[in-house]
Amino acid sequence: MRLFRSLCYLYLLTCLAGVAAGQDGSRLRQGFERLDTDANSRLSQTELNAAPRLSSRLKNADSDNDGTLTFEEFATAIARSMRPGPNPGPDPRPGNESLSPGDHIRTVTVGEVQRRYRLHVPASYDPEKETPVVIAFHGGGGNPDAMVRVSRLDDKSEEAGFLVAYPFGSGPDEDRMLTFNGGECCGYAMHREIDDVGFVRTMLDNLEEVANVDSGAVFATGLSNGGIMSYRVAAELADRIAAIAPVGGPLMMETIAPSRPVAVMHFHGTADKFAPFKGGFGENGRGGRGVTEFRSVDRSLQLWIQSNGCDDEPTVTKLPDTKDDGTRVTQKNWGNGREGTEVVLIEIEGGGHTWPGVAPPAAAAFLGLATRDISANDLMWDFFLKHRRKLDGAAKEPIGGAKGAAMELLRTPDSHFADLPGYDFEPRYLSVDDPNLPPGNRRIRMHYAVSGPEDAPTLLMLHGNPSWSFLFRKIVPPINQAGYRTIMIDYVGHGRSDKPANESDSLASHSRRTKIVMAD
């Protein structure tokens, strides 16, 4: 479907170029017919979704408000969008420029050096509303275009409504083989002591001049050298960075002294050959030993656990193994940090030097396995939603993405479920949708427990109201002994699942979320 949408959009761009050049509308008619998959001479919203980037051009095109577009309505709107419009006048914020949805390359000056970053602006961007920002650092030897392909964060940006800033690293060639100075790594940038922290601060200053940035919701992530760099900006720009989610890159600094606590979610594969999970020298991409001695994941996290004042021992959760891809994911949470921070490890057993949820191309198979049991983008965005930075001592409303404010969630502490008689089932969790936010936001934790033979016929155990899966503690063991597998679910609002403070039970919401559990 993504390929089909891309082809439709590329074809329609060609048609629009013809319109702009004053050519006849035959090619535009062909573009319309390509979108009109049911050949009824009208475009439904479903058909228009195949070319989402045309949405701004087709605003208010439905003149008769019947929910579809005729060719005349379609062509009129396209032609209108191609005409020069009136000068909108200066932006009320000094120095601000109008940012249109799409991709922009911006340049800033750091000292006497010009640096660049690629900015992705989602279609839902509203200059009147404060918008979160995710900084995405590319890996060593890469560039922003490579990071876009590796992470697919642009897709998550369109879904959730945040800006993505992709900084360019440094190198002998300004467009490729670039690195960041993350402390004790990496390459050109480290050896020349490039001021990448200063660059990021200047980039954020520039971004706040041209966009309506939510200053309390600036986050960072990155792969490999990019993950290492996200650790450094958390340590040295804690006044600007609310939370980080490095992937496959450890902390490469001897000590840290952030000005405030910063929440950390670290993704790492245990079979990573390039930045080894336990530390040491990795491979260099040609099968030989690399030149960097990496610090271990454990050391990276322990420094942040101590700095944030988190619990000494983690809560460990084995996430559902839904895909037969050679990996298994365990989540470890060190909670109760200062200012509500936490440190989270997403440990991917068998995972390589890859971005979770995105399969590397065949040519990059040497990087190892990419788990499909989770999406790093979904998990880190849920994590970022929880950990915005307080401004002026007051917490702002929860981030709501493109469609509204996230609901307040209550969670019963795990200690309240300890030593329940007859209830010794291993808890599992899956994130499901908050209905206040765009579909796919997956920020509400839903509990379930699985027992019995894995390949046996399965019974889904659904409790009533008020109740939870504890109800089935005495009947599940004999069902399992009879050769059946059972899945017990706690509806949202019940048992070990999250409890929205402002949502009442409904059959529709329970049904929708149960389907998500079963699908995964």
Secondary structure as GFF3:
##gff-version 3
##sequence-region A 1 520
A	DSSP	alpha_helix	2	20	.	.	.	ID=ss1
A	DSSP	alpha_helix	26	35	.	.	.	ID=ss2
A	DSSP	alpha_helix	45	48	.	.	.	ID=ss3
A	DSSP	three_ten_helix	52	54	.	.	.	ID=ss4
A	DSSP	alpha_helix	71	82	.	.	.	ID=ss5
A	DSSP	beta_strand	102	110	.	.	.	ID=ss6
A	DSSP	beta_strand	113	121	.	.	.	ID=ss7
A	DSSP	beta_strand	131	137	.	.	.	ID=ss8
A	DSSP	alpha_helix	144	151	.	.	.	ID=ss9
A	DSSP	alpha_helix	153	160	.	.	.	ID=ss10
A	DSSP	beta_strand	163	167	.	.	.	ID=ss11
A	DSSP	alpha_helix	187	191	.	.	.	ID=ss12
A	DSSP	alpha_helix	196	210	.	.	.	ID=ss13
A	DSSP	beta_strand	213	223	.	.	.	ID=ss14
A	DSSP	alpha_helix	225	236	.	.	.	ID=ss15
A	DSSP	beta_strand	243	247	.	.	.	ID=ss16
A	DSSP	beta_strand	263	269	.	.	.	ID=ss17
A	DSSP	beta_strand	280	283	.	.	.	ID=ss18
A	DSSP	beta_strand	289	294	.	.	.	ID=ss19
A	DSSP	alpha_helix	297	308	.	.	.	ID=ss20
A	DSSP	beta_strand	315	318	.	.	.	ID=ss21
A	DSSP	beta_strand	328	334	.	.	.	ID=ss22
A	DSSP	three_ten_helix	338	340	.	.	.	ID=ss23
A	DSSP	beta_strand	343	349	.	.	.	ID=ss24
A	DSSP	three_ten_helix	362	367	.	.	.	ID=ss25
A	DSSP	alpha_helix	376	386	.	.	.	ID=ss26
A	DSSP	beta_strand	409	410	.	.	.	ID=ss27
A	DSSP	three_ten_helix	414	417	.	.	.	ID=ss28
A	DSSP	beta_strand	428	432	.	.	.	ID=ss29
A	DSSP	beta_strand	444	451	.	.	.	ID=ss30
A	DSSP	beta_strand	458	462	.	.	.	ID=ss31
A	DSSP	three_ten_helix	469	472	.	.	.	ID=ss32
A	DSSP	alpha_helix	476	481	.	.	.	ID=ss33
A	DSSP	beta_strand	485	489	.	.	.	ID=ss34
A	DSSP	beta_strand	499	500	.	.	.	ID=ss35
A	DSSP	alpha_helix	507	519	.	.	.	ID=ss36
###
